[in-house]
Amino acid sequence: LDSLAQHSWVPTAGPNFGGPISDKASADWPCIIFGKDDGRYTPNALFMAVKDQNVPGKLCVAGPPDEVAKLKDPLLQALQRKC
């Protein structure tokens, strides 16, 4: 969150998508939605989702392509420090 905040992205919502697949299994895709907090309105949003398996490489990021590109290295470095 600190790395994202340094780029003016702050959490705005935290929905969970998914549901039952069968009577024995379900899928969950917890998401965090970020909005720009730089003192002006912007229609852009950044979505981060963790796939239902707790396996490396399962973090999905979507948003404005230039913003995702700017965040890729700082976010990867921050996550690698935690692992």
N, CA, C and O atoms as a printed pandas DataFrame, in Angstrom:
     atom_number atom_name residue_name chain_id  residue_number  x_coord  y_coord  z_coord
0              1         N          LEU        A               1    0.822   -1.191    0.000
1              2        CA          LEU        A               1    0.000    0.000    0.000
2              3         C          LEU        A               1    0.868    1.257    0.000
3              4         O          LEU        A               1    0.519    2.264   -0.617
4              5         N          ASP        A               2    1.996    1.188    0.695
5              6        CA          ASP        A               2    2.888    2.353    0.725
6              7         C          ASP        A               2    3.417    2.676   -0.671
7              8         O          ASP        A               2    3.466    3.843   -1.061
8              9         N          SER        A               3    3.813    1.648   -1.426
9             10        CA          SER        A               3    4.328    1.872   -2.781
10            11         C          SER        A               3    3.267    2.497   -3.668
11            12         O          SER        A               3    3.561    3.390   -4.463
12            13         N          LEU        A               4    2.037    2.031   -3.532
13            14        CA          LEU        A               4    0.954    2.596   -4.341
14            15         C          LEU        A               4    0.650    4.026   -3.913
15            16         O          LEU        A               4    0.406    4.886   -4.759
16            17         N          ALA        A               5    0.661    4.287   -2.613
17            18        CA          ALA        A               5    0.369    5.632   -2.114
18            19         C          ALA        A               5    1.415    6.637   -2.580
19            20         O          ALA        A               5    1.097    7.805   -2.800
20            21         N          GLN        A               6    2.652    6.196   -2.729
21            22        CA          GLN        A               6    3.693    7.093   -3.231
22            23         C          GLN        A               6    3.400    7.546   -4.656
23            24         O          GLN        A               6    3.938    8.556   -5.111
24            25         N          HIS        A               7    2.553    6.807   -5.358
25            26        CA          HIS        A               7    2.143    7.168   -6.712
26            27         C          HIS        A               7    0.714    7.730   -6.728
27            28         O          HIS        A               7    0.080    7.796   -7.781
28            29         N          SER        A               8    0.218    8.131   -5.563
29            30        CA          SER        A               8   -1.101    8.761   -5.377
30            31         C          SER        A               8   -2.288    7.818   -5.542
31            32         O          SER        A               8   -3.405    8.288   -5.756
32            33         N          TRP        A               9   -2.086    6.510   -5.452
33            34        CA          TRP        A               9   -3.197    5.567   -5.522
34            35         C          TRP        A               9   -3.584    5.154   -4.103
35            36         O          TRP        A               9   -2.738    4.700   -3.333
36            37         N          VAL        A              10   -4.851    5.311   -3.763
37            38        CA          VAL        A              10   -5.344    4.948   -2.437
38            39         C          VAL        A              10   -6.521    3.977   -2.571
39            40         O          VAL        A              10   -7.285    4.069   -3.532
40            41         N          PRO        A              11   -6.677    3.042   -1.616
41            42        CA          PRO        A              11   -7.787    2.085   -1.696
42            43         C          PRO        A              11   -9.133    2.795   -1.569
43            44         O          PRO        A              11   -9.300    3.694   -0.745
44            45         N          THR        A              12  -10.093    2.376   -2.402
45            46        CA          THR        A              12  -11.428    2.960   -2.348
46            47         C          THR        A              12  -12.518    1.915   -2.124
47            48         O          THR        A              12  -13.619    2.255   -1.689
48            49         N          ALA        A              13  -12.220    0.632   -2.419
49            50        CA          ALA        A              13  -13.215   -0.424   -2.222
50            51         C          ALA        A              13  -12.500   -1.769   -2.158
51            52         O          ALA        A              13  -11.343   -1.886   -2.563
52            53         N          GLY        A              14  -13.199   -2.784   -1.645
53            54        CA          GLY        A              14  -12.613   -4.118   -1.525
54            55         C          GLY        A              14  -13.618   -5.228   -1.768
55            56         O          GLY        A              14  -13.896   -6.008   -0.857
56            57         N          PRO        A              15  -14.176   -5.323   -2.982
57            58        CA          PRO        A              15  -15.153   -6.385   -3.236
58            59         C          PRO        A              15  -14.502   -7.756   -3.381
59            60         O          PRO        A              15  -13.295   -7.864   -3.597
60            61         N          ASN        A              16  -15.304   -8.786   -3.262
61            62        CA          ASN        A              16  -14.856  -10.154   -3.478
62            63         C          ASN        A              16  -15.767  -10.774   -4.526
63            64         O          ASN        A              16  -16.985  -10.814   -4.352
64            65         N          PHE        A              17  -15.179  -11.255   -5.613
65            66        CA          PHE        A              17  -15.954  -11.878   -6.681
66            67         C          PHE        A              17  -15.767  -13.387   -6.616
67            68         O          PHE        A              17  -14.792  -13.871   -6.039
68            69         N          GLY        A              18  -16.676  -14.116   -7.192
69            70        CA          GLY        A              18  -16.599  -15.568   -7.210
70            71         C          GLY        A              18  -17.870  -16.157   -6.666
71            72         O          GLY        A              18  -18.927  -15.525   -6.693
72            73         N          GLY        A              19  -17.765  -17.363   -6.175
73            74        CA          GLY        A              19  -18.930  -18.042   -5.629
74            75         C          GLY        A              19  -18.807  -19.529   -5.833
75            76         O          GLY        A              19  -17.749  -20.022   -6.225
76            77         N          PRO        A              20  -19.896  -20.261   -5.569
77            78        CA          PRO        A              20  -19.839  -21.712   -5.679
78            79         C          PRO        A              20  -19.633  -22.167   -7.121
79            80         O          PRO        A              20  -20.245  -21.635   -8.047
80            81         N          ILE        A              21  -18.760  -23.163   -7.293
81            82        CA          ILE        A              21  -18.557  -23.794   -8.598
82            83         C          ILE        A              21  -19.372  -25.088   -8.641
83            84         O          ILE        A              21  -19.973  -25.432   -9.658
84            85         N          SER        A              22  -19.373  -25.773   -7.535
85            86        CA          SER        A              22  -20.160  -26.990   -7.374
86            87         C          SER        A              22  -20.510  -27.104   -5.890
87            88         O          SER        A              22  -20.243  -26.189   -5.110
88            89         N          ASP        A              23  -21.101  -28.221   -5.511
89            90        CA          ASP        A              23  -21.426  -28.377   -4.090
90            91         C          ASP        A              23  -20.189  -28.664   -3.246
91            92         O          ASP        A              23  -20.280  -28.695   -2.019
92            93         N          LYS        A              24  -19.016  -28.878   -3.887
93            94        CA          LYS        A              24  -17.788  -29.179   -3.153
94            95         C          LYS        A              24  -16.698  -28.132   -3.327
95            96         O          LYS        A              24  -15.653  -28.219   -2.682
96            97         N          ALA        A              25  -16.920  -27.155   -4.176
97            98        CA          ALA        A              25  -15.853  -26.183   -4.437
98            99         C          ALA        A              25  -16.440  -24.801   -4.692
99           100         O          ALA        A              25  -17.587  -24.651   -5.114
100          101         N          SER        A              26  -15.620  -23.814   -4.423
101          102        CA          SER        A              26  -16.005  -22.439   -4.727
102          103         C          SER        A              26  -14.756  -21.686   -5.165
103          104         O          SER        A              26  -13.634  -22.153   -4.971
104          105         N          ALA        A              27  -14.961  -20.535   -5.747
105          106        CA          ALA        A              27  -13.845  -19.700   -6.194
106          107         C          ALA        A              27  -13.980  -18.331   -5.543
107          108         O          ALA        A              27  -15.086  -17.826   -5.351
108          109         N          ASP        A              28  -12.850  -17.744   -5.210
109          110        CA          ASP        A              28  -12.833  -16.404   -4.624
110          111         C          ASP        A              28  -11.791  -15.565   -5.330
111          112         O          ASP        A              28  -10.673  -16.025   -5.565
112          113         N          TRP        A              29  -12.148  -14.338   -5.668
113          114        CA          TRP        A              29  -11.229  -13.382   -6.247
114          115         C          TRP        A              29  -11.332  -12.081   -5.464
115          116         O          TRP        A              29  -12.002  -11.145   -5.900
116          117         N          PRO        A              30  -10.667  -12.016   -4.300
117          118        CA          PRO        A              30  -10.692  -10.760   -3.550
118          119         C          PRO        A              30   -9.987   -9.673   -4.355
119          120         O          PRO        A              30   -8.937   -9.912   -4.951
120          121         N          CYS        A              31  -10.562   -8.502   -4.365
121          122        CA          CYS        A              31  -10.024   -7.382   -5.149
122          123         C          CYS        A              31   -9.854   -6.159   -4.252
123          124         O          CYS        A              31  -10.547   -6.004   -3.247
124          125         N          ILE        A              32   -8.936   -5.312   -4.632
125          126        CA          ILE        A              32   -8.820   -3.991   -4.025
126          127         C          ILE        A              32   -8.899   -3.000   -5.172
127          128         O          ILE        A              32   -8.174   -3.122   -6.159
128          129         N          ILE        A              33   -9.761   -2.042   -5.042
129          130        CA          ILE        A              33   -9.906   -1.008   -6.062
130          131         C          ILE        A              33   -9.275    0.263   -5.521
131          132         O          ILE        A              33   -9.559    0.681   -4.398
132          133         N          PHE        A              34   -8.423    0.869   -6.321
133          134        CA          PHE        A              34   -7.705    2.080   -5.935
134          135         C          PHE        A              34   -8.160    3.230   -6.819
135          136         O          PHE        A              34   -8.485    3.036   -7.990
136          137         N          GLY        A              35   -8.179    4.415   -6.254
137          138        CA          GLY        A              35   -8.458    5.634   -7.001
138          139         C          GLY        A              35   -7.297    6.596   -6.827
139          140         O          GLY        A              35   -6.561    6.522   -5.842
140          141         N          LYS        A              36   -7.136    7.493   -7.781
141          142        CA          LYS        A              36   -6.083    8.504   -7.697
142          143         C          LYS        A              36   -6.475    9.542   -6.659
143          144         O          LYS        A              36   -7.609   10.020   -6.648
144          145         N          ASP        A              37   -5.549    9.886   -5.797
145          146        CA          ASP        A              37   -5.796   10.902   -4.778
146          147         C          ASP        A              37   -4.718   11.962   -4.903
147          148         O          ASP        A              37   -3.808   12.058   -4.079
148          149         N          ASP        A              38   -4.844   12.755   -5.959
149          150        CA          ASP        A              38   -3.835   13.794   -6.191
150          151         C          ASP        A              38   -4.456   15.188   -6.212
151          152         O          ASP        A              38   -3.904   16.115   -6.804
152          153         N          GLY        A              39   -5.611   15.324   -5.558
153          154        CA          GLY        A              39   -6.233   16.633   -5.434
154          155         C          GLY        A              39   -7.148   17.025   -6.577
155          156         O          GLY        A              39   -7.707   18.122   -6.579
156          157         N          ARG        A              40   -7.306   16.139   -7.550
157          158        CA          ARG        A              40   -8.224   16.439   -8.651
158          159         C          ARG        A              40   -8.969   15.168   -9.022
159          160         O          ARG        A              40   -8.481   14.060   -8.799
160          161         N          TYR        A              41  -10.150   15.337   -9.587
161          162        CA          TYR        A              41  -10.940   14.169   -9.989
162          163         C          TYR        A              41  -10.339   13.529  -11.236
163          164         O          TYR        A              41   -9.910   14.224  -12.157
164          165         N          THR        A              42  -10.313   12.227  -11.253
165          166        CA          THR        A              42   -9.915   11.486  -12.441
166          167         C          THR        A              42  -10.835   10.278  -12.583
167          168         O          THR        A              42  -11.166    9.639  -11.584
168          169         N          PRO        A              43  -11.246    9.960  -13.782
169          170        CA          PRO        A              43  -12.134    8.810  -13.960
170          171         C          PRO        A              43  -11.393    7.479  -13.940
171          172         O          PRO        A              43  -12.020    6.430  -14.089
172          173         N          ASN        A              44  -10.086    7.495  -13.762
173          174        CA          ASN        A              44   -9.297    6.268  -13.775
174          175         C          ASN        A              44   -9.428    5.501  -12.472
175          176         O          ASN        A              44   -9.574    6.081  -11.396
176          177         N          ALA        A              45   -9.371    4.187  -12.596
177          178        CA          ALA        A              45   -9.355    3.302  -11.428
178          179         C          ALA        A              45   -8.303    2.235  -11.667
179          180         O          ALA        A              45   -7.991    1.895  -12.809
180          181         N          LEU        A              46   -7.768    1.717  -10.588
181          182        CA          LEU        A              46   -6.775    0.653  -10.634
182          183         C          LEU        A              46   -7.358   -0.528   -9.870
183          184         O          LEU        A              46   -7.780   -0.375   -8.724
184          185         N          PHE        A              47   -7.388   -1.704  -10.489
185          186        CA          PHE        A              47   -7.932   -2.897   -9.868
186          187         C          PHE        A              47   -6.800   -3.881   -9.605
187          188         O          PHE        A              47   -5.959   -4.118  -10.472
188          189         N          MET        A              48   -6.785   -4.451   -8.409
189          190        CA          MET        A              48   -5.834   -5.508   -8.077
190          191         C          MET        A              48   -6.649   -6.680   -7.555
191          192         O          MET        A              48   -7.533   -6.506   -6.717
192          193         N          ALA        A              49   -6.350   -7.871   -8.051
193          194        CA          ALA        A              49   -7.082   -9.065   -7.634
194          195         C          ALA        A              49   -6.109  -10.202   -7.379
195          196         O          ALA        A              49   -5.106  -10.352   -8.077
196          197         N          VAL        A              50   -6.420  -10.994   -6.377
197          198        CA          VAL        A              50   -5.650  -12.190   -6.065
198          199         C          VAL        A              50   -6.497  -13.368   -6.507
199          200         O          VAL        A              50   -7.636  -13.519   -6.063
200          201         N          LYS        A              51   -5.950  -14.204   -7.379
201          202        CA          LYS        A              51   -6.711  -15.366   -7.819
202          203         C          LYS        A              51   -6.918  -16.322   -6.654
203          204         O          LYS        A              51   -6.254  -16.213   -5.623
204          205         N          ASP        A              52   -7.847  -17.260   -6.826
205          206        CA          ASP        A              52   -8.261  -18.104   -5.709
206          207         C          ASP        A              52   -7.206  -19.074   -5.221
207          208         O          ASP        A              52   -7.401  -19.686   -4.171
208          209         N          GLN        A              53   -6.106  -19.249   -5.922
209          210        CA          GLN        A              53   -5.031  -20.114   -5.454
210          211         C          GLN        A              53   -3.930  -19.257   -4.858
211          212         O          GLN        A              53   -3.541  -18.246   -5.442
212          213         N          ASN        A              54   -3.436  -19.647   -3.720
213          214        CA          ASN        A              54   -2.377  -18.904   -3.048
214          215         C          ASN        A              54   -1.022  -19.358   -3.615
215          216         O          ASN        A              54   -0.227  -20.007   -2.935
216          217         N          VAL        A              55   -0.790  -18.995   -4.883
217          218        CA          VAL        A              55    0.403  -19.420   -5.611
218          219         C          VAL        A              55    1.100  -18.175   -6.152
219          220         O          VAL        A              55    0.424  -17.254   -6.612
220          221         N          PRO        A              56    2.428  -18.118   -6.112
221          222        CA          PRO        A              56    3.118  -16.947   -6.677
222          223         C          PRO        A              56    2.690  -16.687   -8.117
223          224         O          PRO        A              56    2.448  -17.618   -8.885
224          225         N          GLY        A              57    2.602  -15.426   -8.462
225          226        CA          GLY        A              57    2.216  -15.043   -9.814
226          227         C          GLY        A              57    0.728  -14.907  -10.019
227          228         O          GLY        A              57    0.272  -14.760  -11.153
228          229         N          LYS        A              58   -0.026  -14.953   -8.963
229          230        CA          LYS        A              58   -1.483  -14.902   -9.083
230          231         C          LYS        A              58   -2.067  -13.534   -8.761
231          232         O          LYS        A              58   -3.273  -13.424   -8.543
232          233         N          LEU        A              59   -1.251  -12.494   -8.726
233          234        CA          LEU        A              59   -1.753  -11.136   -8.520
234          235         C          LEU        A              59   -2.006  -10.508   -9.878
235          236         O          LEU        A              59   -1.100  -10.434  -10.708
236          237         N          CYS        A              60   -3.221  -10.060  -10.109
237          238        CA          CYS        A              60   -3.583   -9.416  -11.370
238          239         C          CYS        A              60   -3.765   -7.919  -11.116
239          240         O          CYS        A              60   -4.375   -7.520  -10.124
240          241         N          VAL        A              61   -3.236   -7.106  -12.011
241          242        CA          VAL        A              61   -3.372   -5.654  -11.903
242          243         C          VAL        A              61   -3.916   -5.141  -13.228
243          244         O          VAL        A              61   -3.415   -5.502  -14.293
244          245         N          ALA        A              62   -4.938   -4.303  -13.163
245          246        CA          ALA        A              62   -5.518   -3.702  -14.362
246          247         C          ALA        A              62   -5.811   -2.239  -14.091
247          248         O          ALA        A              62   -6.176   -1.864  -12.977
248          249         N          GLY        A              63   -5.651   -1.430  -15.098
249          250        CA          GLY        A              63   -5.905   -0.001  -14.986
250          251         C          GLY        A              63   -5.323    0.713  -16.178
251          252         O          GLY        A              63   -5.024    0.083  -17.193
252          253         N          PRO        A              64   -5.154    2.022  -16.075
253          254        CA          PRO        A              64   -4.558    2.772  -17.176
254          255         C          PRO        A              64   -3.163    2.204  -17.490
255          256         O          PRO        A              64   -2.326    2.126  -16.590
256          257         N          PRO        A              65   -2.897    1.811  -18.731
257          258        CA          PRO        A              65   -1.635    1.151  -19.067
258          259         C          PRO        A              65   -0.380    1.907  -18.619
259          260         O          PRO        A              65    0.573    1.287  -18.148
260          261         N          ASP        A              66   -0.369    3.224  -18.759
261          262        CA          ASP        A              66    0.820    3.979  -18.348
262          263         C          ASP        A              66    1.005    3.942  -16.837
263          264         O          ASP        A              66    2.138    3.921  -16.356
264          265         N          GLU        A              67   -0.092    3.934  -16.083
265          266        CA          GLU        A              67   -0.004    3.866  -14.625
266          267         C          GLU        A              67    0.442    2.475  -14.166
267          268         O          GLU        A              67    1.260    2.356  -13.254
268          269         N          VAL        A              68   -0.093    1.427  -14.794
269          270        CA          VAL        A              68    0.309    0.064  -14.448
270          271         C          VAL        A              68    1.798   -0.113  -14.731
271          272         O          VAL        A              68    2.505   -0.728  -13.933
272          273         N          ALA        A              69    2.285    0.416  -15.851
273          274        CA          ALA        A              69    3.708    0.315  -16.195
274          275         C          ALA        A              69    4.576    1.033  -15.157
275          276         O          ALA        A              69    5.635    0.530  -14.782
276          277         N          LYS        A              70    4.130    2.215  -14.689
277          278        CA          LYS        A              70    4.896    2.965  -13.679
278          279         C          LYS        A              70    4.949    2.226  -12.344
279          280         O          LYS        A              70    5.935    2.328  -11.614
280          281         N          LEU        A              71    3.892    1.485  -12.025
281          282        CA          LEU        A              71    3.800    0.809  -10.728
282          283         C          LEU        A              71    4.459   -0.567  -10.714
283          284         O          LEU        A              71    4.739   -1.100   -9.640
284          285         N          LYS        A              72    4.709   -1.146  -11.875
285          286        CA          LYS        A              72    5.181   -2.532  -11.934
286          287         C          LYS        A              72    6.447   -2.769  -11.106
287          288         O          LYS        A              72    6.458   -3.653  -10.249
288          289         N          ASP        A              73    7.494   -2.013  -11.340
289          290        CA          ASP        A              73    8.751   -2.244  -10.616
290          291         C          ASP        A              73    8.656   -1.923   -9.130
291          292         O          ASP        A              73    9.080   -2.744   -8.317
292          293         N          PRO        A              74    8.111   -0.749   -8.727
293          294        CA          PRO        A              74    8.016   -0.479   -7.286
294          295         C          PRO        A              74    7.147   -1.505   -6.536
295          296         O          PRO        A              74    7.470   -1.898   -5.415
296          297         N          LEU        A              75    6.061   -1.925   -7.159
297          298        CA          LEU        A              75    5.179   -2.892   -6.515
298          299         C          LEU        A              75    5.860   -4.257   -6.412
299          300         O          LEU        A              75    5.785   -4.910   -5.371
300          301         N          LEU        A              76    6.515   -4.684   -7.474
301          302        CA          LEU        A              76    7.226   -5.966   -7.451
302          303         C          LEU        A              76    8.324   -5.965   -6.391
303          304         O          LEU        A              76    8.480   -6.945   -5.663
304          305         N          GLN        A              77    9.074   -4.894   -6.297
305          306        CA          GLN        A              77   10.129   -4.796   -5.287
306          307         C          GLN        A              77    9.546   -4.848   -3.874
307          308         O          GLN        A              77   10.097   -5.514   -2.998
308          309         N          ALA        A              78    8.438   -4.149   -3.655
309          310        CA          ALA        A              78    7.811   -4.146   -2.322
310          311         C          ALA        A              78    7.304   -5.545   -1.963
311          312         O          ALA        A              78    7.457   -5.980   -0.822
312          313         N          LEU        A              79    6.712   -6.244   -2.911
313          314        CA          LEU        A              79    6.206   -7.589   -2.642
314          315         C          LEU        A              79    7.345   -8.580   -2.419
315          316         O          LEU        A              79    7.232   -9.472   -1.578
316          317         N          GLN        A              80    8.434   -8.433   -3.161
317          318        CA          GLN        A              80    9.573   -9.343   -3.001
318          319         C          GLN        A              80   10.232   -9.156   -1.629
319          320         O          GLN        A              80   10.737  -10.121   -1.056
320          321         N          ARG        A              81   10.234   -7.942   -1.101
321          322        CA          ARG        A              81   10.794   -7.698    0.221
322          323         C          ARG        A              81    9.986   -8.407    1.296
323          324         O          ARG        A              81   10.535   -8.798    2.326
324          325         N          LYS        A              82    8.680   -8.577    1.064
325          326        CA          LYS        A              82    7.793   -9.209    2.053
326          327         C          LYS        A              82    7.844  -10.727    2.000
327          328         O          LYS        A              82    7.419  -11.388    2.947
328          329         N          CYS        A              83    8.354  -11.292    0.916
329          330        CA          CYS        A              83    8.348  -12.760    0.763
330          331         C          CYS        A              83    9.617  -13.381    1.280
331          332         O          CYS        A              83    9.773  -14.601    1.227
